[in-house]
């Protein structure tokens, strides 16, 4: 095992938390855990865990990075934390404003991303200019795949066969 991958390579972790694509039931955990900013809305509403939830979670991680950081200058120096005007309300600020009830947070998150216009106005428009140019198109395209027309957070679970197109 290595803790320092060679340059240009990543390190895959947490395989003990991986799921089989053809599994028939949930993990059996008695409660939902995780960082609410990065959790899929459907999972927060109590839907069975699916591969789609993993993709949605990755979407929120990328959106969070794009929201709170600037693009690195390209000279090897790190990106910088971007400070917002206090009047800007991001998706993550809105989630923190509601109770710690996962269902309420899920509804707020879904309201920001389910509609393309709202997503553009409330998620992508708040990104710093260089980050919006670099990641805005990717986030928009990814949102279109993860939250298609008719998506409903209360009924956002799918069988492995229904998820096959996402693999």
ABEGO torsion letter per residue (X at the ends): XBABBBBGBBBBBGAAABBBAABABBAGBABBBEBAAABBAAAAAGBBBBAAAAAAAAAAAAAAAAAABBBBAGAGBBBBBBBBBAABBBAAAAAAABBABAAAAAAAAAAAAABAAAAAAAAAAABBAAAAAAAAAAAAAAAAAABBBGBBAABABBBAAAAAAAX
